[in-house]
Amino acid sequence: MTRATRLALTLALGLASLGTIAAAQGTPSPEGAAVRIVNLEDGGTYQSPLTVAFGLSGMGVAPAEVDVANTGHHHLLLNRAPFGEGEFGEDEFFLALPTDENHLHFGGGQTEVTLELPAGTHTLQLVLGDAGHVPHDPPVFSEVITITVE
């Protein structure tokens, strides 16, 4: 590969990454959109397995990778710092949500999940993601609730 070819390839990859960064700004969300956990109360005590039902107003639910205005899919943050205060701080508002034991994705458009949680205290928070798992702009996320599992 010649030096000119390497330079052109490097430039093309750099421009492509700028497009990815720009796309990672989040899809617009309508004013007043809200998400919440509808069937569990902050401070409540529950038995495992427990079902967590997701509520959404002002927007619709669509599976991941389906890019339709005013829609998204749910992500449940489990036992981690509140959204915007975690590992990436407010930068989280602009990054695709990770997939791990603390970030559960519902890219099929699910609106509830049944979880097997060990006894103890757990925190739960919902964040709506766009087609690419990036929080909307402005982000649509619930309050953190803390529950106890017996």
Secondary structure, 3 states (H helix, E strand, C coil): CCHHHHHHHHHHHHHHHHHHHHHCCCCECCCCCEEEECCCCCCCEECCCEEEEEEEECCEECCCCCCCCCEEEEEEEECCCCCCCCCCHHHHHHCCCCCECCEEECCCCCCEEEECCCCEEEEEEEEEECCCCCECECCCECCCEEEEEC
